[in-house]
Amino acid sequence: MSGNIYVGIAECRTGRAPDVLVCSALGSCVAVCLYDRTSSLAGVVHLLLPVTPDIPRRGSPAKYADQGVTLLLAEMEKLGARRSTLYAKIAGGASIYKFQQTSEIGSIGSRNVKVVKDELTR
């Protein structure tokens, strides 16, 4: 298959060259992009929130940074990607509303980025 693969909010998608993974309108959301240079396999997860809440019916793991990075990595490894040959890029994490600096709502973007970086490091 080749063409554009659109990755919406709380979605995780993979593709292989010449596919193009497309993720837009990030705002405070974060897109984590992984690429395996040896297999030309790529994946993107479009994360909305930093941490999974402790409530039932919390939605897709791809919605949360603390689970979405692991989900993307697992999906790519199923298709033959190796951690030793992966590159990672992240985009998004903006502060799109004017709130007080101490507001959790106003810091969702920076919190998303921090959790993503922590998960990628782990």
DRENPA-3360 file (N, C-alpha, C; in nm, 2 decimals, always signed):
BEGIN
1 = MSGNIYVG = +0.08/-0.12/+0.00/+0.00/+0.00/+0.00/+0.09/+0.12/+0.00 ~ +0.05/+0.22/-0.08/+0.12/+0.35/-0.07/+0.02/+0.46/-0.08 ~ +0.05/+0.57/-0.01/-0.03/+0.68/-0.01/-0.03/+0.75/+0.13 ~ -0.12/+0.84/+0.15/-0.13/+0.91/+0.28/-0.21/+0.83/+0.38 ~ -0.15/+0.82/+0.50/-0.22/+0.75/+0.61/-0.24/+0.86/+0.72 ~ -0.37/+0.89/+0.74/-0.40/+1.00/+0.83/-0.41/+0.95/+0.97 ~ -0.35/+1.02/+1.07/-0.35/+0.99/+1.21/-0.42/+1.09/+1.29 ~ -0.54/+1.05/+1.33/-0.63/+1.14/+1.41/-0.59/+1.14/+1.55;
9 = IAECRTGR = -0.66/+1.23/+1.63/-0.64/+1.23/+1.77/-0.67/+1.10/+1.84 ~ -0.58/+1.06/+1.92/-0.59/+0.93/+2.00/-0.58/+0.81/+1.90 ~ -0.51/+0.83/+1.79/-0.48/+0.72/+1.70/-0.33/+0.68/+1.69 ~ -0.31/+0.56/+1.65/-0.17/+0.51/+1.63/-0.17/+0.44/+1.50 ~ -0.08/+0.48/+1.41/-0.08/+0.42/+1.27/+0.07/+0.39/+1.24 ~ +0.08/+0.30/+1.15/+0.21/+0.26/+1.10/+0.21/+0.26/+0.94 ~ +0.32/+0.27/+0.88/+0.33/+0.26/+0.74/+0.48/+0.23/+0.70 ~ +0.49/+0.19/+0.57/+0.62/+0.16/+0.52/+0.64/+0.24/+0.39;
17 = APDVLVCS = +0.76/+0.29/+0.37/+0.79/+0.37/+0.25/+0.74/+0.30/+0.13 ~ +0.67/+0.37/+0.04/+0.65/+0.51/+0.02/+0.53/+0.57/+0.09 ~ +0.47/+0.51/+0.19/+0.36/+0.56/+0.26/+0.40/+0.70/+0.32 ~ +0.30/+0.78/+0.34/+0.32/+0.91/+0.41/+0.22/+0.92/+0.53 ~ +0.28/+0.93/+0.65/+0.19/+0.94/+0.77/+0.17/+1.09/+0.79 ~ +0.04/+1.12/+0.81/+0.00/+1.27/+0.81/-0.07/+1.29/+0.95 ~ -0.03/+1.38/+1.02/-0.09/+1.42/+1.15/-0.09/+1.57/+1.16 ~ -0.21/+1.63/+1.17/-0.22/+1.78/+1.17/-0.30/+1.83/+1.29;
25 = ALGSCVAV = -0.30/+1.96/+1.30/-0.37/+2.03/+1.40/-0.34/+1.98/+1.54 ~ -0.21/+1.98/+1.57/-0.17/+1.93/+1.70/-0.20/+2.02/+1.82 ~ -0.17/+2.15/+1.81/-0.19/+2.24/+1.93/-0.12/+2.18/+2.05 ~ -0.19/+2.16/+2.16/-0.13/+2.11/+2.28/-0.10/+1.96/+2.27 ~ -0.16/+1.89/+2.17/-0.14/+1.75/+2.15/+0.01/+1.73/+2.10 ~ +0.06/+1.61/+2.12/+0.19/+1.58/+2.07/+0.19/+1.46/+1.98 ~ +0.25/+1.47/+1.86/+0.27/+1.36/+1.77/+0.41/+1.30/+1.80 ~ +0.41/+1.17/+1.82/+0.54/+1.10/+1.84/+0.56/+1.02/+1.71;
33 = CLYDRTSS = +0.67/+1.04/+1.64/+0.70/+0.98/+1.52/+0.82/+0.89/+1.54 ~ +0.81/+0.76/+1.50/+0.92/+0.67/+1.51/+0.95/+0.62/+1.37 ~ +1.08/+0.60/+1.34/+1.12/+0.55/+1.21/+1.23/+0.45/+1.22 ~ +1.22/+0.34/+1.16/+1.32/+0.23/+1.16/+1.39/+0.24/+1.03 ~ +1.51/+0.29/+1.03/+1.59/+0.31/+0.91/+1.62/+0.19/+0.83 ~ +1.63/+0.07/+0.90/+1.66/-0.05/+0.82/+1.55/-0.11/+0.75 ~ +1.42/-0.09/+0.80/+1.31/-0.16/+0.74/+1.22/-0.06/+0.67 ~ +1.25/+0.07/+0.68/+1.17/+0.18/+0.62/+1.03/+0.18/+0.68;
41 = LAGVVHLL = +1.02/+0.13/+0.80/+0.89/+0.13/+0.88/+0.88/+0.26/+0.96 ~ +0.76/+0.32/+0.96/+0.74/+0.44/+1.04/+0.61/+0.43/+1.12 ~ +0.60/+0.50/+1.22/+0.47/+0.50/+1.30/+0.45/+0.64/+1.37 ~ +0.33/+0.67/+1.39/+0.29/+0.80/+1.45/+0.18/+0.77/+1.55 ~ +0.19/+0.83/+1.67/+0.08/+0.83/+1.76/+0.05/+0.98/+1.79 ~ -0.08/+1.01/+1.79/-0.13/+1.15/+1.82/-0.19/+1.15/+1.96 ~ -0.11/+1.20/+2.05/-0.14/+1.20/+2.19/-0.22/+1.33/+2.23 ~ -0.32/+1.31/+2.32/-0.40/+1.42/+2.36/-0.37/+1.47/+2.50;
49 = LPVTPDIP = -0.35/+1.38/+2.59/-0.33/+1.41/+2.73/-0.20/+1.34/+2.79 ~ -0.14/+1.40/+2.89/-0.02/+1.34/+2.94/-0.03/+1.21/+3.02 ~ -0.14/+1.19/+3.10/-0.14/+1.08/+3.19/-0.28/+1.01/+3.19 ~ -0.28/+0.88/+3.19/-0.41/+0.81/+3.19/-0.48/+0.83/+3.32 ~ -0.61/+0.87/+3.32/-0.68/+0.88/+3.44/-0.72/+0.75/+3.51 ~ -0.74/+0.75/+3.64/-0.77/+0.63/+3.71/-0.93/+0.61/+3.71 ~ -0.98/+0.60/+3.59/-1.13/+0.59/+3.58/-1.16/+0.48/+3.48 ~ -1.27/+0.41/+3.49/-1.31/+0.31/+3.39/-1.35/+0.39/+3.26;
57 = RRGSPAKY = -1.34/+0.31/+3.15/-1.37/+0.37/+3.02/-1.30/+0.49/+2.99 ~ -1.17/+0.49/+3.00/-1.08/+0.60/+2.98/-1.04/+0.63/+2.83 ~ -1.08/+0.54/+2.74/-1.05/+0.56/+2.60/-0.93/+0.48/+2.56 ~ -0.89/+0.51/+2.44/-0.77/+0.44/+2.37/-0.64/+0.48/+2.44 ~ -0.55/+0.38/+2.46/-0.42/+0.41/+2.51/-0.34/+0.51/+2.43 ~ -0.38/+0.52/+2.30/-0.32/+0.62/+2.21/-0.35/+0.77/+2.25 ~ -0.45/+0.78/+2.34/-0.49/+0.92/+2.38/-0.39/+0.98/+2.48 ~ -0.32/+0.89/+2.55/-0.24/+0.93/+2.66/-0.09/+0.91/+2.64;
65 = ADQGVTLL = -0.01/+1.01/+2.67/+0.14/+1.00/+2.65/+0.20/+0.89/+2.73 ~ +0.15/+0.86/+2.85/+0.21/+0.76/+2.93/+0.19/+0.62/+2.88 ~ +0.09/+0.60/+2.79/+0.07/+0.47/+2.73/+0.09/+0.47/+2.58 ~ +0.07/+0.58/+2.52/+0.08/+0.58/+2.37/+0.21/+0.56/+2.31 ~ +0.32/+0.60/+2.38/+0.45/+0.58/+2.33/+0.48/+0.43/+2.33 ~ +0.44/+0.36/+2.44/+0.46/+0.21/+2.45/+0.38/+0.14/+2.35 ~ +0.25/+0.19/+2.32/+0.17/+0.13/+2.22/+0.23/+0.14/+2.08 ~ +0.28/+0.25/+2.05/+0.34/+0.27/+1.92/+0.46/+0.18/+1.90;
73 = LAEMEKLG = +0.55/+0.18/+2.00/+0.67/+0.09/+2.00/+0.63/-0.05/+1.98 ~ +0.53/-0.10/+2.05/+0.48/-0.24/+2.04/+0.43/-0.27/+1.90 ~ +0.35/-0.18/+1.85/+0.30/-0.20/+1.71/+0.41/-0.21/+1.61 ~ +0.51/-0.12/+1.62/+0.62/-0.13/+1.53/+0.70/-0.25/+1.54 ~ +0.73/-0.29/+1.67/+0.80/-0.42/+1.69/+0.73/-0.54/+1.63 ~ +0.60/-0.54/+1.64/+0.52/-0.65/+1.58/+0.55/-0.66/+1.43 ~ +0.57/-0.54/+1.36/+0.60/-0.54/+1.22/+0.74/-0.55/+1.18 ~ +0.83/-0.57/+1.28/+0.97/-0.60/+1.25/+1.07/-0.49/+1.29;
81 = ARRSTLYA = +1.02/-0.38/+1.35/+1.11/-0.27/+1.38/+1.20/-0.32/+1.50 ~ +1.32/-0.27/+1.51/+1.41/-0.29/+1.62/+1.44/-0.16/+1.69 ~ +1.44/-0.17/+1.82/+1.47/-0.05/+1.90/+1.60/+0.02/+1.87 ~ +1.70/-0.07/+1.84/+1.84/-0.02/+1.81/+1.85/+0.06/+1.68 ~ +1.75/+0.05/+1.60/+1.76/+0.13/+1.47/+1.64/+0.23/+1.46 ~ +1.58/+0.26/+1.57/+1.47/+0.36/+1.56/+1.52/+0.50/+1.58 ~ +1.46/+0.59/+1.51/+1.48/+0.74/+1.53/+1.34/+0.79/+1.58 ~ +1.35/+0.89/+1.67/+1.23/+0.95/+1.73/+1.23/+1.10/+1.70;
89 = KIAGGASI = +1.11/+1.15/+1.67/+1.09/+1.29/+1.65/+0.95/+1.32/+1.72 ~ +0.94/+1.44/+1.78/+0.81/+1.48/+1.84/+0.78/+1.62/+1.79 ~ +0.65/+1.64/+1.78/+0.60/+1.77/+1.74/+0.48/+1.80/+1.82 ~ +0.45/+1.93/+1.84/+0.33/+1.98/+1.91/+0.37/+2.02/+2.05 ~ +0.27/+2.02/+2.14/+0.30/+2.06/+2.28/+0.28/+2.20/+2.30 ~ +0.20/+2.27/+2.22/+0.19/+2.42/+2.23/+0.10/+2.46/+2.35 ~ +0.12/+2.58/+2.40/+0.03/+2.64/+2.50/-0.06/+2.73/+2.42 ~ -0.18/+2.68/+2.39/-0.27/+2.75/+2.30/-0.37/+2.84/+2.37;
97 = YKFQQTSE = -0.38/+2.83/+2.50/-0.47/+2.92/+2.58/-0.39/+3.00/+2.68 ~ -0.44/+3.11/+2.71/-0.38/+3.20/+2.81/-0.44/+3.17/+2.95 ~ -0.37/+3.09/+3.03/-0.41/+3.06/+3.17/-0.30/+3.10/+3.26 ~ -0.32/+3.11/+3.38/-0.22/+3.13/+3.48/-0.11/+3.02/+3.46 ~ +0.01/+3.05/+3.49/+0.12/+2.96/+3.47/+0.10/+2.83/+3.56 ~ +0.03/+2.85/+3.67/+0.01/+2.73/+3.76/-0.11/+2.65/+3.72 ~ -0.18/+2.69/+3.62/-0.30/+2.61/+3.58/-0.26/+2.48/+3.51 ~ -0.32/+2.37/+3.55/-0.29/+2.24/+3.48/-0.35/+2.24/+3.34;
105 = IGSIGSRN = -0.46/+2.31/+3.32/-0.51/+2.32/+3.18/-0.42/+2.39/+3.09 ~ -0.36/+2.50/+3.14/-0.27/+2.58/+3.06/-0.14/+2.51/+3.03 ~ -0.10/+2.41/+3.11/+0.03/+2.35/+3.09/+0.02/+2.21/+3.03 ~ -0.10/+2.17/+2.97/-0.11/+2.04/+2.91/-0.01/+2.01/+2.80 ~ +0.02/+2.11/+2.71/+0.12/+2.09/+2.61/+0.26/+2.06/+2.66 ~ +0.30/+2.14/+2.76/+0.44/+2.11/+2.81/+0.44/+1.98/+2.90 ~ +0.33/+1.95/+2.96/+0.32/+1.82/+3.03/+0.32/+1.71/+2.94 ~ +0.25/+1.72/+2.83/+0.26/+1.61/+2.72/+0.40/+1.59/+2.68;
113 = VKVVKDEL = +0.47/+1.70/+2.65/+0.61/+1.69/+2.60/+0.70/+1.62/+2.70 ~ +0.68/+1.66/+2.83/+0.77/+1.60/+2.93/+0.74/+1.45/+2.95 ~ +0.62/+1.41/+2.95/+0.59/+1.27/+2.96/+0.64/+1.19/+2.84 ~ +0.62/+1.24/+2.72/+0.67/+1.18/+2.60/+0.82/+1.16/+2.61 ~ +0.89/+1.26/+2.65/+1.04/+1.25/+2.66/+1.08/+1.15/+2.76 ~ +1.01/+1.15/+2.88/+1.04/+1.05/+2.98/+1.01/+0.91/+2.93 ~ +0.90/+0.89/+2.86/+0.87/+0.75/+2.80/+0.98/+0.71/+2.70 ~ +1.02/+0.80/+2.61/+1.12/+0.77/+2.51/+1.25/+0.74/+2.57;
121 = TR = +1.29/+0.81/+2.68/+1.41/+0.78/+2.75/+1.41/+0.65/+2.82 ~ +1.29/+0.61/+2.87/+1.27/+0.49/+2.94/+1.29/+0.37/+2.85;
% end
